Amino acid sequence: MPSRPSIPKGTRDFSTDEMLKRDLIFDTIKQVFKLYGYQPIETPAMENLTTLLGKYGEEGDKLLFRILNSGDFLAGIDNEDLLKREPSKLSSQLSEKGLRYDLTVPFARYVVQHRDEIVFPFKRYQIQPVWRADRPQKGRYREFFQCDVDVIGSDSLLNEYELIEIIDDIFERLKIATVIRINNRKILSGIACFIGEPDRITDITVAIDKLEKIGIQAVNEELRDKGISEEGVKKLQPFIQLKGDTWNKLSKLEEMLVQSETGKRGINEMRELFTYIKNSQLNCRVDLDLTLARGLNYYTGAIIEVRSKDVNIGSICGGGRYDNLTGVFGLEGVSGVGVSFGADRIYDVMNQLALFDNITSASSEVLVLNFGDAETKYALKILGILRKLGIKAELYPDPVKLKKQMSYADAKKIPYIIIAGEEEIKTEEVTIKNMSSGEQKKISLKDLNSYILSEIKVKG
Amino acid sequence: MPSRPSIPKGTRDFSTDEMLKRDLIFDTIKQVFKLYGYQPIETPAMENLTTLLGKYGEEGDKLLFRILNSGDFLAGIDNEDLLKREPSKLSSQLSEKGLRYDLTVPFARYVVQHRDEIVFPFKRYQIQPVWRADRPQKGRYREFFQCDVDVIGSDSLLNEYELIEIIDDIFERLKIATVIRINNRKILSGIACFIGEPDRITDITVAIDKLEKIGIQAVNEELRDKGISEEGVKKLQPFIQLKGDTWNKLSKLEEMLVQSETGKRGINEMRELFTYIKNSQLNCRVDLDLTLARGLNYYTGAIIEVRSKDVNIGSICGGGRYDNLTGVFGLEGVSGVGVSFGADRIYDVMNQLALFDNITSASSEVLVLNFGDAETKYALKILGILRKLGIKAELYPDPVKLKKQMSYADAKKIPYIIIAGEEEIKTEEVTIKNMSSGEQKKISLKDLNSYILSEIKVKG
């Protein structure tokens, strides 16, 4: 016998049990997105490489999965080029399509391509897999799902607030306690100006972002290593160590950044957003956190990140405002804001917190036992009644030993079995057995309707 | 301004409107699958090429999308091989993964790989995209969705019957009138024996399969061209022209194939299956059709195909029994039966029959107009009430001219708008406008609950 077949490393099969749990997450997310007026779109798995290349940095380009051109893929390449063996040059000749790396760039492409049909502000969500040729490791896969929700074509901070509400609503429904941290790129710009290093905003925030992980000494060291002046590092300390609640922080920031127009705009944005939050009844805590950076070059306003209170697994949702998503495809001046939910990490958090334990099985609610040809007609009649009531039901397909049929019901956690043998057929009855209590009851076929409705439907 | 970005030919974006219609199809299919006790699995988009190659014939191998290996993909290829420029040989060196071509082969691989965890009979469904490097044309895409439902590990014909019920149930819910045609590979084998050409079953059925399209004369000509003897063609005529209802056909077949053990087994299978069907209350017609072939080499028992009665678009669902799905991966003796629903064609049929016309929009049911900062707090309160009731609702994010906000509601077909300006706030009321009737009503905020429940929830 040959060795068992397998799948590419970094990819996964999802079993029926895993799908049940994953669907709970996806269905909850979709339901909330819709409740707030967002609608789905989908884009193809493959995009032209011209769409993808250069959007994720040099490292990202290397992580793209490329599709080998069909047919004679060497046709346009001469021998000289071939023998030079330059992977990066050859790959662009061998391949003109790649698998999507995220949902953001395809969305930007979508908006530009279809801008004449879209009603703005455009509130869309998108839940699809993405692919990255990353080195696989625990919790990092080469195929994984992103759940993005964005509104574009509106500058209003009500959109940022709505996303906070959506985050709160989803994690409340999933029973995950979270903390939302918010920062603002404009405030970070103001700080960079204030310490006299306006062009070093990336280096500064990359360093600050590590505060929690490596501590203040190491952060300061990194800043110096990156060439931030001693004066700059010193002036930065009050910001890094800013204490107190959000309103306190904002007041102090206002004093410190009084000379930065950009900084002040950022502070005003945060004041407005936190006013909405203060007046709301959110379940989770929302903090202003100046050390939050997240793919900074991309964001132009609010930056949002969500973590589980109970499981230390990093960000389970994040995003922010970007003022020029579509510029790279030739459409300027379209502002957007959005967040992305990390389904795989949310799954891991829920598993660790045993939040899937009470999940109802998606398998059948009733198994009708198979007694053989003579009883089949009666069994099919019962199935018809059950399914008309919306009860998930199946007949064991083969007339094998009842013990085997029962152990099938056990293995699939089917809560009820129906016994309809010669005796039951004679009296137009069925025997229903509750698999967890072991209780068994005989009822007439014409009472099956009301019995099912009261017994099974209520519990199911 | 640069030219608009685009997507690879043969692929599609799905807009919010299209997603709404597609989700109706997918949700209906999933709901029925579950009702009959089937559970979902998912497999990765990429499979190892060793899993895919050789499973779809030579032509299929060419249509696989291959993933270029990451890193230095030329490393293992010497100059001599490179300069030979043989695409088929080089592609297997440049690439070790491919995109799945269908759901059947990944499913077989899944069953063999996970056979120790699976409870048999295994009733699974799988709804995922597949990719084929086919020449794109009307109705044929390079990325399209398959919806497969199979039960494996049981020989019972009750499974075939259950699939017929599922087909009937799904198309009844989608309001598509259909005809199901059924054939049996064993009967076809019997016929091939009867006419003295037992090894030519493929040529015979490929020719017969065209009867509807090209007529009896052309079919006979093709049979002769393929080298079927004049005697054989003559003996075949009664089968091709077999008339009458299914029971008539089966009786006549029984007489004609009296000497073929395989043929008789096929006839008995069809007798059993059509007895279940006769005793049922299916909505669609089910015919025995000896001219139905469908990828014959694969099927070993029942062959099933479904067509729309009203739209001539070819098969919208099809499948059959296969006795050796997993043999190619080293697991022998596992019989299965399944069908696949063609979501794209079903979509086209429903579009042509205007079956999407009454679909409820997934967009918001209520738009709250934005009057500016002073009114925002009140507006957010209203949104909270609506969403708690499960009403999809949104606030227009910017305080722009009301005319613009109204035309947004129009374009998105939002049925109700809520006006909550200075006046309404003073009296703790809201004005609700029905966008289709133009009717407008002022109600107090504390009556909003019951009003919404009676007015919107009932209609929505």
Interface residues (C-beta under 8 A of the other chain):
Chain A: M1 P2 S3 R4 P5 S6 I7 P8 T11 R12 D13 F14 S15 T16 M19 L20 D23 K34 L35 Y36 G37 Q39 P40 I41 E42 T43 P44 A45 M46 E47 N48 T50 T51 K62 F65 R66 I67 L68 S70 G71 D72 F73 L74 N79 L82 L83 R85 P87 L90 S91 L94 S95 K97 L99 R109 Y110 V112 Q113 H114 E117 V119 P121 K123 R124 P129 W131 A133 R142 E143 V151 S154 D155 S156 L158 N159 E162 D169 Y276 N279 S280 Q281 F329 G330 A362 S363 S364 L367 N370 T376 K377 L380 G384 R387 G390 I391 K392 A393 E394 L395 Y396 P397 D398 Y408 A411 K412
Chain B: M1 P2 S3 R4 P5 S6 I7 P8 T11 R12 D13 F14 S15 T16 M19 L20 D23 K34 L35 Y36 G37 Q39 P40 I41 E42 T43 P44 A45 M46 E47 N48 T50 T51 K62 F65 R66 I67 L68 S70 G71 D72 F73 L74 N79 L82 L83 R85 P87 L90 S91 L94 S95 E96 K97 L99 R109 Y110 V112 Q113 H114 E117 V119 P121 K123 R124 P129 W131 A133 R142 E143 V151 S154 D155 S156 L158 N159 E162 D169 Y276 N279 S280 Q281 F329 G330 A362 S363 S364 L367 N370 T376 K377 L380 G384 R387 G390 I391 K392 A393 E394 L395 Y396 P397 D398 Y408 A411 K412
